[in-house]
Amino acid sequence: MARKNIDGVVVVGLGRFGRSLALELTKEGVEVLGVDSDPRVVRSLAGRLTHVVEADSTDLEAMRELGVAEFDRAVVGVGTNLEASILSASVVLELGVRHVWSKAISQSHARILDQIGVHHVVRPEHDMGKRVAHLVTGRMIEYIEFDDGYAFAKTRPPRALIGRSLAGFGVRQEYGVTIVGVKAAGEDFTYATPSTVLRDGAEIIVSGPKDKVERFSALGDEGGAGPRTERRTPRPTW
């Protein structure tokens, strides 16, 4: 059995998504085999990727001859042509590529890709739309949501938390989130600890269930009431 190329990546479909991905991987020093059926696209990327070839990615034998089976990772960036996307993903899987990502343009498209065995289905436009929606509200500076409803956000802390250490606030118990990082004005991000003091102008990284992260981030705009102050025994943040 031929040894797998565990360092390289096959990128099938070099439209906007595939092209951007392939160029970024190349910039990071990753060996990239780019495959597209459009000769103009192939010519435009000649010399910019490690290898770029014109081929029909739905043709099993053509892809086998290109050595796709020797790669450990592949990304199918074909999106608008659903038949080509599904067939290309099927070919890559049949050739034994162990880690396959594939772009989907709709929920039904994503479901079919999942059903044929694609390991990672991504919806770039959908995911970016959700992310930008959170940023447009002004509550968050950055936002990342995971499939299981868990999220990370970079935001401003509620006014009630400014000037005191995290110890005793009981942020997790009160809000159901964890402050994992803090960036003071003009400084780099550091891990948050119970002794961390939040200063005016600070930014924080918060993690937790999506809905709770959203509610907590909203307090940064509104000032927030902060945790109740009648507790006699401080409760740790972590």
N, C-alpha and C positions, 0 to 999 in steps of 0.2 A: 504494500500500500504506500502511495506517495506521501511524503511528509507534508503536513499542512503548513501553509504560510500563515502563521499566527500574528504576524506584524502588519501584513498588508490588508487592504480593504478593497472590495469590488464595489464600484458605484454604477448602478444600472439606471440609465436615464439621466441625461445631463441638461435638463431644463433649469429653471431658476433655482429650485431647491437642490437638485443633484449637483449642479455646477458649483454653487456656493459651498456645499458640503465638501466636494472633492478638492476644491482649491484650499479650503481651510485645513483639511487633513494634510494636504501636501505641504502647506506652510509649517505645519507642526512636525514635519519630517516623516510622515507616514507614507509608505508605498501605496499608490493608488492605481488600480486598473479601472479606467473609465470606459463605459460601453454606451453607445448611442447609435440609433439607426440613421440619423441625419448627418450627411457628410459635411455640411457647413458647420455644424456644432463641433464635430470631431476636429476639423481644420482649425477652428478658433481656439481649441484647447491644446493643440499640438505643441509640445515643448513646455507646457505649463503643468501637466500631470506626469507622473512617472511613466504611465502607459495610457494611451487613449486609442480606441479602435472603433471602427464602424461595423456594427453587426446587429442582427435581429435577436434581441434578448429573449424572444419567445421560442427560439429554435434551440432545442436541447443539444443537438450535435454541434452546432456553431459555438455555443457557450462552453461545451466540453473541450472543443479544440482550442479555445482561448485560455484554458487552464483554470477556469472558475472553480472547478472542484478542488483545486489545490489551496484555495483560500479558506480561512476560518471565519471571516466576517464579510457580510455583504449588505449593501443598502439599495433597495429598489426605490428610485425616486420618480418613477413613472406615475403620473397622477391623473391627468385628464382623460386618458384612454383607459377605461376600467378593464377592458378585456386584456390589453397589453400588460397592464399592471399585475393583474391576477396570474396570467400565464407566465410572466417573467419571474414573479415570486415563486410560482410552482416549480419552474425550471431550476432556480437557484437552490430550492429545498431538495429537489430530486438529485441534484449533484452533490448533496451531502454537506453543504455549508452549514456550520453548526450554530452560527449566530446571525440571524437575518432580521434586518429592520426594513419596514416598508411604509411608504407614504400612502395615506388614505385621504380622500377629499370629502367623504361623507360617513355617517354612522354605519350605513348599510355596507359601504365599501370596506370599512374597518372590520365589520363583523365577518365578512367573507374571508378577508385576509387572515383573521384570527382562526377561522374554521379550517383553512387549509394548512395551518401549522406555522404561520409566521410568528417568530418569537417576540418581536417588538413592533407594534403598529403605532405610527405617529401621525398626528393630524396638525401640521404646522400652522395653517391659517386659523383653525379652530382654537388651538392652544394659545396662539399669540393674541387672538381676539379677546379671549378671556383674561389674559394677563394685562393687556392694555386697558381693558374696561376697569380693572381694579386701580390702575395707575391714574386713569383719567379722573377718578373721583377725588384725587388729591390726598387721599388718606394714606397711601403707601408710596414709597420711593421705588421699591422693587417688590416683585411678587412671584413666587413659584408654587404651583399646585401639583400634587402627585395624584396618581390614579385612585388611591384609597381614601381620598378626601382629606389628606394631610397637607399642610401648607407651611411655607416659610415666607416671612415678609420683612422688609426693611422699612421702618417707620419711625415716627417721633414718639417718645414716651408721653403718657398723660402728665399734665402739669402737677398732679398730686404726688407724683413719684420723684420730682426734681429736688435735688439737694440732700437726699438721704440715701443710705445704702439699701441694697435690695433685701438684706436680712430683715425679717419681720414683716415684710409686706404680704407674704402669702399670695404672690401673683398667680401661681398655678392653682391654688385652692380657690381663689376669688374669681379668676377669669378663665381657668382651664388652659392656659398657655404657659410657655416657658421662655424667658429671656435668655438667649444663648450667646449673644454677642453685643458689645457696646462700642460705639465710636464717639469719642469726645471731639468737640470742634477742633479741627486742625491736626488730629491724630489719626492713627490707624485703628482698625477694628481689633479688639481683644476679646478673649473669652470672658463672659460674665460670671462672677462668683457672688456669694452672699455678701461679701464686703464691698462690692462694686458700688460706687456712688454715681448716680445719674446727674449730670450737670446740664444747665440750660444750653440748648443748641445741640444736644447729643442725638445720635441716631442709634436705634437698637434693632437687633435681629430677633424676631419672635417666631416660635414654632408651635404647632398644635393643630387641632382640627380646624378645617377651613372656616367654618362659621364663627368659631371662637376667635380665631386670628383676625377675622374681619371686624368683629365687634370691638376687640381690644384696640385695633389700629384706629378705629373711628374715635376713640377717646383722645388720641393725640391731637385731633383737630378741635375737639370740643372742650378740651381741658380735663374732662373726666372727673368723676366724683372720687375715684380712688377707692382702695379697700376701706371697709368700715373701720373706725378707729377705736371701737369699744373693746377690742380684744385685750386681754390682760397678759397673755403669753404670746410673744412673737412667734410667728410660724415661718419656717424657712421657705425660700423661693423654690428650691429644687425638689 
